């Protein structure tokens, strides 16, 4: 099937466009861009840099993908943006290419829905089936794992990791890692409960929900500590994978700076 490019769009002849791609009016597509099959690029979109976009993505108007990272140390290195399949990027989403401080790639997975005004900073890794509501701000080097929902206006600090199936409430300020399976909200954000609704929607068993709820009580109600909670939970019967995953993530967090497991940089001399 043929590619359709609006007459007012500027598409570099070196750009690689797949089958049945549609490019709207006043778009700018750079020479190092690859766009997969059946993508829809609406009006006034800018896609630049070393950017690869997979199949079946829809990019709404005034999005900017692949521009320089907002990092004063960046010196025009050939870093990248890599985007998977089946994503929706609503109006004014911005996704920056990576800096030179990790592996040089900003990643977005598959089947994500990014609402208006969402910002994905340099070196972020965004998983699959994630919903980011309007005006979410994702700081550099953040990792968001699969099936996470982040409500409108939330701010995610750099190097934060958000565990799978977590739910972040609107207008929250996230300075530390978010454990998997929990609901967290507030300024500063605090874990409130297990994300029971999300777990049920993803077909987790009642036994999984029960052990996670019990672990949550030990960790955030009784506050007996990670290791005592682990010992208490692991001695009560078969160790369910969700429980092991929860405590593995908490252990990783405790090994980083300021509650961020991936933030292990040395302090400046």
N, C-alpha and C positions, 0 to 999 in steps of 0.2 A: 504494500500500500504506500502511497506517495506521501511525502512530507509537505506540509502546507505552512508557508511563512508569510506573514502579513507584509505588505509592501513597505510599511514604515519601520519594520524591524531591521536591525543590523546584526547579521550572523556572519562571523568570520568564516571564510571558505575552508579553513583548516578544522573547524569544529566538526565533530562526528555526531550526526543525528540518526537515530534508529528509524524503524518503520512506523508509519502513521503518527509521526510527531506533529503537533500543532504549536506554532509560535505566534503569539499575538502581536498587536501593534506596539511600536516603540520599545520593543525588547532589545537588549544588547547581549549577545552570546559570544564569548571570547574564543580565541583559537585553540586553547587547550581543554576545551569542554567536551565531554562525551555525554550524550543524552540517550537513554534506552528507548525501546519500542513503546508506542502508545502513550507517551507523555504529553500532557497538556500544559503549555506555558502561556499563561494569560498575559494581558497587556502590561507594559511598563515593568518588566522583570529584568534584572541584571544578573547574569551568571558568568563569572570570570574565573581566572586562575586555573590551576590544575584540579578540575572538578569533574567527578564522574557521578552521574545520576542513573540509577537503574531503570527498570521498566514500570509502566503504569503509575507514574507519579503525576500529581496535579499541583502546579505552582500558581497561586493566585497573584493578583496584581501587586506591584510595588515591593516584591520580595527581592532581597539581595543575597546571593549565594556565592561563596568563594572569594570574597574580598579579603584584604589584608587583615591579619589579627590586630586587635586593639592592644598591642603590646609594644612598649617603647623600645624594646631590645630587638625587634624584628628588623631584618636587613634584606628583605626581598628574596629569601631562600625559596626554593621550589617545593613548598609544602602543599598539602592537598586537602580536599574535601571529598569524602566518599559516602554516597547515599544509596540505600538499597531500593527495594521495590514496594509499590503500593502505598506510598506516603501521600499525605495531603498537607500542603503548606499554605495556610490562609494568608490574608493580606499582611504585608509589611513584616513578614518573618525575615530575620537576618541570621545567616550562618557563616561564620568566619573560618578561613583556612587556618591550619595549625601554625604554631610557632615552631621554633627549633629545639624546644626543651624536652620533648618526648620522642615519639616515633614519626612526627611530622604529618599526622593525619587527624583531621576532625571527622568523626564517624556518626552517621545516622543509619539505623537499621531498616526494618521493614514494617509496613502497616502502622505507621505512627500518624497521629493527627496533631499538628501544631497550629494552634489558633492564632488570631490576629496579634501582631506585635511581639511574638515570642523571639527571644534572642538566644542563640546557641554560640557561645564563645569558642575561642581557639582551643584545640586539643581535647574537646569534649568527646565522650563516647555515649551515644544514645542508643538504647537497645531496640526492642521490638514491641509493637502494640502499646505504645505509650501515648497518653493524652496530656498535652500541655495546653492549659487554657490561656485566655488572653493575657498578654503582657507578662508572661513568665520570663524571668531573667536567670539564665544558666551561666554561672561564672566559668572561667577557664579551667580546663583539666578535670571538670566534674564528670562523674560516671553515673548514668541513670540506667538501671537494669530493667528487665522485661516487665511489662504489664503494670507499670507505675502510672498513677494519675496525679497530676499537680494542678491544683486549682488556680484561679486567676490572681495575678499580681504577686506571686511568690518569688522570693529572691534566694537563689542557691549560691552559696559561697564557693569560691574556687577550691578545687581538690575534694569537694564533698562527694561521697558515694551514696546513692539512694537505692536501697535493696528492692528486690523483686516484690511486686504486689503491694508496695507501700502506697499510702494516700497522703498527700500533703495538702493541708487546708489553705484556703484563700488568704492572701496577704501575709503568709508566714515568712519568717526570716530563718533560713536554714544555715546554721554555722557549723554544724557537726554532721557526721554520717547519720543516715536514717536507716535503722534496721529493717530487714525484710518483714513483710506481712503486717506492719503496724500503720495506724492512723496517727499523724503528727500534725500539730498546728500551733500557731501562736507566735508571739514576738517577745522573747525568743521562743522558738518552737519547742514543744515537749510532746513525748509520746502519750497518747490518750487512751488507746485500746487497740486490740487486734482488729485488722480489717476483715471482719467476718463476712460482710457482704461480698467483697472482692474475692475472697477465698471460695465462697459458695458458687459464685458465678464462674469460677475457673475449675469447678468440680473437685475441689479438695474435700476430703472426707470429714465427717464429724469428729473422728478421732484426731485428725490433724489439728482441727480448730480447737479441740479441748486441750491438747497438750500445749499449744501455743498460748492459749489463754492462761493456763496455769503458770507457764514460764513468765508471761507478762506480769502476773501478780507478784511473783517473787522478785523480778527485776525492778519494777517501777512502782509497786505499791509497798511491798515490804522492804525493798531496797537492800537486800542482803548481799548483793555483789554478784559479779558475773560467775566467778568460779564456784562459790557456794550454790548458786542457782543451777549451774551445770551439774554439779554432783547430785543435788537433790532430784533433778529431773531425770538424769540418766540412770538412777538406781531404781526407778519405779516400774521398769518393764522394757519391752523392745524399744530401741531408740529410733524414732521415726525420722526420716530424712529431713523433714521441715525443721525439726528441732535441732538436728546437727547443723543444718545450714544457718539457722539463727545464731547459734553460739559461735560458729566459725566466723561469721561476719562481725559479731561483737568483739571477738578476740583480735581481728584485724584492725578494727577501729581503735582499740585500746593501745595498739602499738604505734600509732601515729601521733602527730602533734595536734593539740587543741581539739581532740575528738574527731580527727580526720585521718583515717588509716592510710591513705595514699600520700598524705602530706608529711614526708619524711626528709625534707630538705634540711641540711645543716644550717644552723644559725650563722648569720654573717659575722665575720671576725671583727 
